[in-house]
Amino acid sequence: LFDNQKTLSVSIPRASDDTAVTIKDVLVHLKDHHVRERPEMFLQGDTVRPGVLTLVNDTDWELCGGAEYEVQPGDNLTFISTLHGG
């Protein structure tokens, strides 16, 4: 999905009104700038698809606020697919 890259370091610019960057913003950025093939395997609508475990600093993102979590400098976001072929 990401050109066989296992690790990406990205910088997401803040909106013009200087609002905080959320995980939702990161997902849009990843889809628009880094997903090279089959985005449906990563995203469903405007969130990660079921079967993709999302972690913020090794903690389930749902415990951090989900897609509305405000990303902090130095945060580590991890996406682990539990989907596999049969």
C-alpha positions in Angstrom: 0.0 0.0 0.0 2.8 2.4 0.9 5.3 1.4 -1.8 6.7 -1.4 0.4 7.8 1.1 3.1 7.3 -0.2 6.6 8.0 3.2 8.2 7.1 6.7 7.2 8.0 9.9 8.8 5.5 12.6 7.9 5.0 16.2 8.7 1.3 17.4 8.5 0.9 21.2 8.1 -1.7 22.8 10.3 -4.8 24.3 8.8 -4.8 28.0 8.0 -6.8 28.7 11.2 -4.0 27.0 13.2 -6.3 24.2 14.5 -4.6 21.1 15.9 -3.9 18.2 13.6 -6.0 15.1 14.3 -5.5 11.5 13.3 -8.3 12.1 10.8 -6.1 14.7 9.2 -3.2 12.2 9.2 -5.3 9.6 7.5 -6.3 12.0 4.7 -2.7 13.1 4.3 -1.5 9.4 4.1 -4.3 8.6 1.5 -3.5 11.7 -0.6 0.3 11.5 -0.5 1.5 8.1 0.5 -0.9 5.3 -0.4 0.2 4.0 -3.8 -2.3 1.2 -4.4 -5.5 -0.2 -3.1 -6.5 2.5 -0.6 -9.6 0.5 0.2 -7.3 -2.0 2.1 -6.4 0.9 4.4 -9.3 3.2 4.6 -13.1 2.9 4.6 -14.7 6.2 4.1 -12.8 8.7 6.3 -11.4 6.2 8.8 -9.3 3.1 8.9 -11.1 0.0 7.7 -12.1 -2.7 10.1 -9.2 -5.1 10.6 -6.6 -2.4 10.8 -5.4 -1.9 14.4 -4.4 1.7 15.0 -2.1 2.6 17.9 -1.0 6.0 19.3 2.3 5.6 21.1 1.5 1.8 21.5 -2.0 2.5 22.9 -5.3 1.6 21.1 -6.5 4.8 19.4 -10.0 4.4 20.8 -8.6 4.9 24.3 -7.0 8.2 23.1 -10.1 9.6 21.4 -10.1 7.8 18.0 -9.9 9.9 14.8 -10.4 13.2 16.7 -7.2 12.7 18.8 -5.0 15.7 18.5 -1.6 14.5 17.3 1.3 15.8 19.4 4.9 16.4 18.3 6.8 13.1 18.6 3.7 10.9 18.6 4.1 7.5 17.0 1.1 6.3 15.0 1.2 2.6 14.1 -1.2 0.8 11.7 -1.2 -3.0 11.8 -3.4 -4.9 9.3 -5.0 -8.1 10.7 -6.4 -8.8 7.2 -4.8 -11.6 5.2 -5.6 -13.7 2.2 -7.0 -17.2 2.4 
